[in-house]
Amino acid sequence: MPGTVYAVGDIHGRRDLLLELLAMIDSDDPAGTADLIFLGDYIDRGPESAGVVEVLLSDPRVSRRRPVFLKGNHEATLLAFLEDARHGAAWQRFGGTETLLSYGVRPPRGASDDPAAWEHSRRQLGSMLPPSHLEFFRDLVLFEERGGYFFVHAGIDPARPVLAQSEAEYLWIRDAFLQDDRKLSHVIVHGHTPEPSPVTDRRRVGTDTGAYASGVLTAARIDSAGVRFIST
């Protein structure tokens, strides 16, 4: 692969770890010549989802490295909720409460399925979400191809070409991708599935080290020499 890329795994509202990792990348690449690819799931679960998005939009250590921002399943769920409050209860079950609170929105109490309560929260989020953040979520892309590497949030269906997948596969797939061992056209660089430590082999580079719970946020440095990991 020409050039150098840092692929950053799932941040999940851990602004503190993002800032720490950016400092580590800056030290590893002081000239700022490498590119950044963020693999999605910026929000939910951790306490500072809004703060993470603001860092990604405003920190010069990000902007000077020509960032690419991929969509994760959590961002897709936020966008679905903004369109239809009926997604609220499902979103709450896997971390949406923390995102709402980070934007100053109080979700319904408990595990509520009350449509009226979720519609109130949906309207509140629509009014509290900064326009730049909404634009960020809407502009997220599904994948990035660089040489023999294919960057995507969750993975791919190994039975189909990398460009012949549905959005659901790019954002949600797990076992059908992870448990397969057939040779692929690209090395898949992904997050989505937390693992105790980052993984690299002939098929994939896994970067999700469960930052929101473990305190370990990981980036994969990928260049012509191969793959090397940097973690908080």
C-alpha positions in Angstrom: 0.0 0.0 0.0 1.4 3.4 -0.9 1.8 5.8 2.0 0.9 5.3 5.6 -2.6 5.0 7.2 -3.6 4.9 10.8 -6.9 3.1 11.1 -8.7 4.0 14.4 -11.0 1.5 16.1 -14.3 2.1 17.9 -14.2 5.1 20.2 -17.6 4.9 21.7 -17.8 8.2 23.5 -14.3 8.0 25.1 -13.1 11.5 24.2 -10.3 11.1 26.8 -8.8 8.1 25.0 -9.2 9.7 21.6 -7.1 12.7 22.7 -4.5 10.3 24.1 -4.4 8.3 21.0 -4.1 11.4 18.7 -1.1 12.5 20.8 0.5 9.1 20.4 -0.1 9.2 16.6 1.4 12.7 16.5 4.5 11.4 18.3 4.7 8.4 15.9 4.2 10.5 12.8 5.5 14.0 13.7 5.6 15.2 10.1 1.8 14.5 9.8 2.2 12.8 6.5 0.1 9.8 7.3 -3.7 9.6 6.6 -6.3 8.8 9.2 -9.2 6.4 8.7 -11.8 6.2 11.5 -13.7 2.9 11.4 -17.0 4.1 12.9 -18.8 3.8 16.2 -17.8 7.2 17.6 -20.8 7.4 19.8 -22.8 5.5 22.5 -21.8 3.6 25.7 -19.0 6.0 26.7 -19.8 9.3 28.4 -18.7 11.9 25.8 -20.2 11.1 22.4 -20.8 14.8 21.6 -17.2 15.6 22.7 -15.8 12.9 20.5 -17.5 14.3 17.4 -16.4 17.8 18.3 -12.7 16.6 18.5 -13.0 14.8 15.1 -14.4 18.0 13.6 -12.1 20.6 15.1 -8.8 19.1 16.2 -6.0 20.0 13.8 -4.3 16.7 14.5 -7.2 15.1 12.7 -7.8 17.6 9.9 -4.2 17.8 8.7 -4.1 14.0 8.1 -6.9 14.0 5.5 -9.3 12.0 7.6 -11.9 9.5 6.3 -14.8 8.8 8.6 -16.6 5.5 8.1 -20.1 4.8 9.3 -20.7 2.4 12.2 -23.9 0.6 13.2 -24.3 3.0 16.1 -24.3 6.1 13.9 -26.7 4.4 11.6 -29.0 3.8 14.5 -28.8 7.4 15.6 -29.8 8.5 12.1 -32.6 6.1 12.1 -33.9 7.4 15.4 -33.8 11.0 14.1 -36.1 9.8 11.3 -38.4 7.6 13.4 -38.7 7.6 17.2 -39.7 4.0 17.2 -36.0 3.1 17.0 -35.4 4.8 20.4 -36.0 1.8 22.7 -33.7 -0.5 20.7 -31.0 2.3 20.5 -31.2 2.7 24.3 -30.4 -0.9 24.9 -27.0 -0.7 23.3 -25.8 2.7 24.4 -28.0 5.4 23.0 -28.8 6.8 26.5 -25.2 8.0 26.9 -25.3 9.8 23.6 -28.6 11.5 24.3 -27.2 12.7 27.7 -24.1 14.0 26.0 -26.2 16.3 23.9 -28.3 17.5 26.8 -31.3 15.3 26.1 -32.9 13.2 28.8 -34.2 9.9 27.5 -37.4 8.2 28.8 -36.9 6.7 32.2 -36.1 3.0 32.5 -36.4 0.7 29.5 -39.4 2.5 28.1 -41.1 1.7 24.8 -43.6 4.6 25.2 -43.8 6.1 21.7 -44.8 9.6 22.9 -41.8 9.7 25.3 -39.4 8.7 22.6 -40.9 11.2 20.1 -40.2 13.9 22.7 -36.6 12.8 23.0 -36.3 12.6 19.2 -37.5 16.2 18.8 -35.2 17.3 21.6 -32.2 15.7 20.0 -33.1 17.3 16.6 -33.0 20.7 18.3 -29.9 20.1 20.4 -27.7 18.5 17.8 -25.3 21.1 16.3 -25.7 21.3 12.5 -22.1 20.4 12.0 -22.6 17.2 14.0 -25.7 16.3 12.0 -23.7 16.9 8.8 -20.9 14.7 10.1 -23.3 11.8 10.7 -25.0 12.2 7.4 -21.7 12.3 5.4 -20.2 9.2 6.9 -19.1 6.7 4.2 -19.4 2.9 4.2 -15.9 1.8 3.2 -12.5 2.9 1.9 -10.3 0.9 -0.4 -6.5 1.4 -0.3 -4.3 -0.9 -2.3 -4.8 -4.5 -1.0 -6.7 -3.2 2.1 -10.4 -2.7 2.5 -11.5 -0.5 5.4 -15.0 -1.1 6.8 -16.8 -0.9 10.1 -17.8 -4.6 10.7 -16.5 -6.7 7.9 -17.9 -8.4 4.8 -19.7 -11.5 3.7 -16.8 -13.7 2.5 -19.0 -15.3 -0.1 -19.4 -12.1 -2.1 -17.0 -9.5 -3.6 -16.1 -6.6 -1.3 -18.0 -4.1 -3.4 -21.1 -6.3 -3.7 -22.3 -6.1 -0.1 -25.3 -4.5 1.5 -25.0 -1.7 4.1 -26.2 -4.1 6.7 -23.2 -6.4 6.1 -20.7 -3.5 6.2 -22.2 -2.3 9.5 -23.4 -5.4 11.4 -21.8 -8.6 10.2 -19.8 -10.7 12.8 -19.7 -14.5 12.8 -20.1 -15.1 9.1 -17.0 -13.0 8.5 -14.9 -13.7 11.6 -15.4 -17.5 11.6 -14.7 -18.0 7.9 -11.2 -18.8 6.8 -11.3 -18.5 3.0 -8.8 -16.3 1.2 -10.2 -12.8 0.4 -9.4 -10.3 -2.3 -8.3 -7.7 0.3 -7.2 -7.7 3.9 -10.2 -6.4 5.7 -9.5 -3.6 8.3 -12.4 -3.4 10.7 -13.7 -2.6 14.2 -17.2 -3.5 15.5 -16.3 -6.8 17.4 -14.4 -6.1 20.6 -11.4 -8.4 21.2 -8.9 -8.5 24.1 -6.1 -7.3 21.9 -5.9 -6.2 18.3 -5.6 -8.8 15.6 -3.7 -9.1 12.3 -3.5 -12.1 10.0 -3.7 -12.8 6.3 -7.5 -12.0 6.2 -8.1 -9.2 8.6 -6.9 -6.4 10.9 -9.2 -6.1 13.9 -8.9 -2.8 15.8 -11.8 -2.9 18.3 -10.3 -3.3 21.8 -13.5 -2.3 23.7 -12.3 1.2 24.5 -15.5 2.2 26.4 -15.0 -0.6 28.9 -11.3 -1.5 28.7 -9.7 1.9 28.5 -7.8 0.7 25.5 -8.3 2.5 22.2 -6.3 1.1 19.3 -5.1 2.3 15.9 -3.4 0.1 13.3 -0.5 1.7 11.4 -0.5 0.3 7.9 2.2 0.9 5.4 4.4 -1.0 2.9 6.2 -2.7 5.8 3.0 -4.2 7.1 0.8 -3.6 10.2 1.8 -2.2 13.6 -0.6 -1.3 16.5 -0.6 1.7 18.8 -2.9 1.5 21.8 -3.7 3.8 24.8 
